[in-house]
Amino acid sequence: MDQNIYKVRRVLEKTNNVEVVSDDQLSKGNPSTILKIIHHLLFRASERFTEFLSTKVHPDVKFMPDNVFYKNVCLILCDLFGYRIDMSPKQFFDLGFAEKKLILILDLYDILKKCRKGLKINKNLVRVEPGVPHASDETRKEYQVVNHKENVAKNMLFKINV
């Protein structure tokens, strides 16, 4: 438990969380504290990730009441990232289940990092400018073969995959 609290602290430092979160609240599994952290990771920790979510998710998700917000987060994580949360909403909103809630936060951070890295790679791949067509990309190629002994140039046509 202490190691996971330490890891969550490190995640909050890395993502520049400004709200003060006590270890006592984390160890009890306080649902309002956990929801604040989830909200921070989804909507404030990374601009690139937030932009990605805004294209896939309704913009009012972040303004929903806690119970509805948690259910929507479960659906978002399942639909977009294939991650299934092991807790029912009733378990989440009860005090306790702290270890599962901390693991949820750490898994959400891993999803955020992986998604952010994938978006960065895709952005770099999209920026590549098309160059001169490669020889294997052409289906027809016309060229001349020159016979220097007879001083004759013969036109040739090469077709591939036509």
Secondary structure, DSSP 8 states (H G I E B T S, - for coil): -HHHHHHHHHHHHHTT--S---HHHHHHT-HHHHHHHHHHHHHTS-HHHHHHHHHHS-GGGGGS-HHHHHHHHHHHHHHHH----SS-HHHHHSS--HHHHHHHHHHHHHHHHHHHHHHHHHHHHHT----S--GGG-SEEEEEEEETTTTEEEEEEEE---
